[in-house]
């Protein structure tokens, strides 16, 4: 395991311009995550949380500053190299699941593996392994419409884990779920973090989600106002069920978060 940070950002700025409107989405942001850490990024809508996730993962280009993932400086990579790196070393979980409705759970998890160049045999075996890991080994042939919201999000988590990524980025992973399914999803993420040392960075409005992570990073108006302190509580103590405090309920504001950031 790496001794230094797996994610490192220094002096990152990001500005969006549309005609006469200028939005400073990120202002001189510095941010680090250590391997195996589970970090929540919290703040009101429009604070820059989703922009931070997009810039740290290389989905969006930054205006200035540096971002490194596992020692790899993202600005030195071509677009194609960065896309390949995301496919092989990062996983993504979104609020809306983003499953293809005509594919089964198994096929949804297989798809990124096949696109990454794995054989059908390898993709099938690994997809079955990941679905079993998230507790859906008996639902592999089900279409998304035949699964509950919580089960669909678990398929999305299995897909994010398919390539054994160094980092999983999750944007409001419980935002579309009721409290019961949200708790089950968070219990799963905490277990994956503790048992497999999977690094997670989660954007969330939910204080209950933040409470089960190792550290909460707080944002406001494009700035990190509190980088948080790693605590012995949080994810480690919640593995036995501490995520049950309705993490699906948005503690800061209702509705679809951070739409103004995308």
C-alpha positions in Angstrom: 0.0 0.0 0.0 1.2 3.5 -0.8 2.7 5.5 2.1 1.7 8.9 0.6 -1.7 10.2 -0.4 -3.6 8.4 -3.1 -5.4 11.7 -4.1 -3.5 15.0 -3.9 -4.7 18.3 -5.1 -2.9 21.6 -4.7 -4.2 25.1 -5.5 -6.9 23.9 -7.8 -9.2 26.5 -9.5 -12.1 26.0 -11.8 -14.2 28.7 -13.4 -17.3 28.3 -15.6 -18.2 31.1 -18.0 -21.5 31.5 -19.9 -21.9 34.8 -21.8 -21.7 37.4 -19.0 -21.9 35.0 -16.1 -18.7 33.9 -14.4 -18.9 31.2 -11.7 -15.8 30.5 -9.6 -16.6 26.9 -8.8 -13.4 26.0 -7.1 -11.1 28.6 -5.5 -7.5 27.6 -4.7 -8.6 24.1 -3.3 -6.1 21.8 -1.7 -7.2 18.3 -0.8 -5.7 14.9 0.1 -7.0 11.4 0.7 -4.9 8.6 2.0 -5.2 5.0 0.7 -8.0 3.1 2.3 -9.7 6.2 3.6 -13.5 6.9 3.3 -14.1 10.6 3.0 -17.4 12.5 2.7 -17.4 15.9 1.0 -20.3 18.0 2.3 -21.8 21.4 1.8 -24.9 23.2 0.5 -26.0 23.0 -3.1 -23.7 25.1 -5.3 -20.8 24.9 -2.9 -18.5 23.0 -5.4 -18.8 19.4 -4.2 -19.6 17.8 -7.5 -17.2 20.1 -9.3 -14.5 18.9 -6.9 -15.3 15.3 -7.6 -15.3 15.9 -11.4 -11.9 17.7 -11.3 -10.2 15.3 -8.9 -11.2 12.3 -11.1 -10.2 14.0 -14.3 -13.8 14.2 -15.7 -13.4 17.9 -15.9 -10.3 20.0 -16.7 -9.0 22.5 -14.1 -7.9 26.0 -14.8 -4.8 26.0 -12.5 -3.2 23.9 -9.8 -2.3 20.2 -9.8 -4.1 17.0 -9.2 -2.3 13.7 -8.7 -3.8 10.2 -8.4 -1.5 7.5 -7.0 1.4 9.7 -7.9 0.2 10.2 -11.5 -0.1 13.9 -12.4 -3.3 14.2 -14.4 -2.3 17.3 -16.4 0.6 15.3 -18.0 -1.8 12.8 -19.5 -3.5 13.0 -22.9 -7.3 12.8 -23.0 -7.1 9.2 -24.2 -4.6 8.2 -21.6 -6.7 9.8 -18.9 -9.8 8.0 -20.1 -8.0 4.7 -20.0 -6.7 5.5 -16.6 -10.2 6.2 -15.3 -11.5 3.0 -16.8 -8.7 0.9 -15.2 -8.1 2.7 -11.8 -11.3 4.5 -10.9 -14.9 3.5 -10.2 -18.0 5.8 -10.2 -21.3 5.6 -8.4 -24.0 8.1 -9.2 -27.3 9.0 -7.6 -29.3 7.9 -10.6 -27.7 4.4 -10.9 -27.1 4.9 -14.7 -27.8 1.2 -15.5 -28.7 0.3 -19.0 -32.4 -0.9 -18.8 -32.1 -3.5 -21.5 -29.2 -5.3 -19.9 -29.3 -7.7 -16.9 -27.5 -6.9 -13.7 -24.7 -9.3 -14.9 -24.5 -7.6 -18.3 -24.4 -4.1 -16.8 -21.4 -5.1 -14.7 -19.7 -6.9 -17.6 -20.0 -4.0 -20.0 -17.1 -1.8 -18.7 -14.9 -4.8 -18.4 -15.5 -5.8 -22.1 -15.0 -2.1 -23.1 -11.7 -2.2 -21.2 -10.5 -5.1 -23.4 -11.2 -8.1 -21.1 -12.5 -11.3 -22.7 -16.1 -12.2 -22.3 -15.1 -15.1 -20.1 -13.1 -12.9 -17.8 -15.8 -10.3 -17.7 -18.5 -12.8 -16.9 -16.6 -14.3 -14.1 -15.5 -11.0 -12.6 -19.1 -9.6 -12.8 -20.5 -12.6 -11.1 -17.8 -12.2 -8.3 -18.6 -8.5 -7.8 -22.4 -9.1 -7.7 -21.9 -11.8 -5.1 -19.7 -9.4 -3.1 -22.6 -6.8 -3.0 -25.2 -9.5 -2.1 -26.8 -9.9 -5.5 -25.5 -13.3 -6.5 -29.1 -14.5 -6.9 -30.2 -11.5 -9.0 -27.6 -11.7 -11.8 -30.2 -12.2 -14.6 -32.6 -9.6 -13.4 -33.2 -6.4 -15.5 -33.0 -3.1 -13.6 -36.8 -2.7 -13.7 -37.0 -5.9 -11.8 -34.8 -4.7 -8.9 -35.5 -2.3 -6.1 -33.7 1.1 -5.9 -31.3 -0.3 -3.3 -30.6 -3.3 -5.5 -30.0 -1.2 -8.5 -27.5 0.9 -6.6 -25.8 -2.2 -5.5 -25.5 -3.3 -9.1 -23.9 0.1 -9.8 -21.5 -0.4 -6.9 -20.6 -3.8 -8.3 -19.9 -2.2 -11.7 -17.7 0.5 -10.0 -15.7 -2.3 -8.4 -15.4 -4.4 -11.5 -11.9 -3.3 -12.4 -10.6 -3.4 -8.8 -10.2 0.4 -8.8 -7.8 2.3 -6.6 -10.6 4.8 -5.9 -14.4 4.8 -6.0 -16.0 8.2 -6.4 -19.7 8.4 -5.3 -21.9 11.4 -6.0 -25.0 11.3 -3.7 -25.1 7.4 -3.6 -28.1 7.4 -1.3 -29.9 10.4 -2.7 -32.6 8.4 -4.6 -33.1 5.9 -1.8 -35.5 5.6 1.1 -34.0 5.4 4.6 -34.0 1.6 4.7 -32.3 1.1 1.3 -29.9 4.0 2.0 -28.8 2.4 5.2 -28.2 -0.9 3.5 -26.1 0.7 0.8 -24.0 2.6 3.3 -23.5 -0.5 5.4 -22.2 -2.2 2.2 -19.8 0.7 1.4 -18.5 0.7 4.9 -17.9 -3.0 4.8 -16.1 -2.8 1.5 -14.0 0.0 2.9 -13.1 -1.9 6.1 -12.7 -5.4 4.7 -11.1 -4.6 1.4 -9.4 -1.2 2.2 -11.3 0.3 -0.7 -10.8 4.1 -0.9 -14.0 6.0 -1.2 -14.7 9.7 -1.8 -18.5 10.5 -1.4 -20.3 13.7 -2.2 -23.4 13.9 0.0 -25.9 16.2 1.7 -26.7 13.6 4.3 -25.2 14.1 7.8 -26.0 10.4 8.5 -23.8 9.4 5.5 -21.0 11.7 6.7 -21.2 10.3 10.2 -20.1 6.8 9.1 -17.1 8.0 7.1 -13.5 8.4 8.4 -13.5 12.2 7.7 -15.8 15.0 6.6 -14.5 17.7 4.2 -16.8 20.7 4.3 -17.2 23.1 1.3 -18.8 26.5 0.9 -18.7 28.9 -2.1 -16.1 26.9 -4.0 -13.7 26.6 -1.0 -12.8 23.9 1.5 -13.6 25.5 4.8 -12.7 22.4 6.9 -10.6 19.5 5.7 -11.7 17.4 8.7 -9.8 15.2 11.0 -9.5 11.5 10.6 -11.4 9.9 13.5 -11.3 6.5 15.1 -15.2 6.5 15.0 -17.1 6.7 11.8 -16.6 4.0 9.3 -14.7 1.7 11.6 -17.3 1.8 14.3 -20.3 1.7 11.9 -19.4 -1.6 10.2 -21.7 -3.4 12.6 -24.7 -1.3 11.5 -24.0 2.4 12.5 -25.2 3.5 9.1 -28.8 3.0 10.0 -29.6 6.7 10.8 -31.5 7.3 7.6 -28.6 8.3 5.3 -31.0 8.8 2.5 -32.5 11.9 4.1 -30.8 15.0 2.9 -29.8 16.9 6.0 -28.9 20.2 4.4 -31.4 20.7 1.6 -33.9 18.7 -0.4 -34.1 18.0 -4.1 -31.6 17.2 -6.7 -28.2 18.4 -5.4 -25.6 20.5 -7.1 -27.4 20.8 -10.4 -25.8 24.3 -10.7 -22.3 22.7 -10.6 -22.6 20.3 -13.5 
